[in-house]
Amino acid sequence: MHQTNQKPIPIPLRQVLSANELAQGQSFNDVIALGSYWSRTDDVDLQSQLVKCFKNPESFSVDKLCLEAITKAYSGMIVQASQAWQPNAIIRVLSSGETKPDPAKPHSALASLISSAFNVPDLTSIFFKTETRKPMRMIDQLSGNEVLRHRINYVLQDLFLVPRQINGTVLLIDDIYNLGATARVYAAVLKRLCGVDKVYSINIAAARFSGGKDGWGKLVLDLDRFLNIARCYIQQHGGGDSFDDAWIVRNQAEYHLKQDCLRLDGKGHRSLVFLARRERVPCPSCISSEPKRTLRNWLLNRFSS
Ligand SMILES: [Zn+2]
């Protein structure tokens, strides 16, 4: 292939945007998060666990099918939540470990599912970075009003735009919404340099601060809806018990398949089998009644579709 027109020259964003100015206002039009996320939580917080699986499938040893089911569920919920915005294009935020969109990351699969559902282009590749960085939370030492400006500078420092006319509305996809530093940078540059009218930010979760007393903490992922989509996907691709309900108690070595198991003592937190069995063993009293249940499920799955 021969390229006849000249390639646009990439623009370093730190030269065209000022962190001071961006910290003053909100350059994006609105923001939605599907749920909330607490990074220091133990495994009893299911919505945070699911976010971690999506962000870091390797360290969670999530198998391929489970990861696809999680991605499918997030994409379905994102498409539904952002339907009213009628985007003309989507762009996903590059994560700290990327200099350009990495097709192996679940983030890329998520963007591609959303782009097909809306039938609009995925323009993520108009942004690139010169080097990978440590995640923001690892370098963040400041507090108060300084944090936002500091984070904006962090996003700006090595981010480039390959300018291109887009127009209309862009849906900006990110995993965790923190203080909106990233959304401010992307939205400002899209509006100033790409002719975009509106930028909406959609996130799989918002970070909870102060133990959730910041307002975002009340945001709870609609787990029933999430699991409906995920389980449907699992069923269509060979089944398995990964997304079956499991019940766990903090600091107990067992996981339970029955919410009314006496060993739960009424204190069970909702989990899923593939998560619960990472660090716990099956409860013997739940398991003893399991074969019948499994056989019945197997028969139902086998002959229902
Ligand atoms: Zn049990």
Residues whose N, C-alpha, C, O or C-beta is under 5 A from the ligand:
A	BS01	ZN	Y255 H256 L257 C261 R263 C283 S285 C286
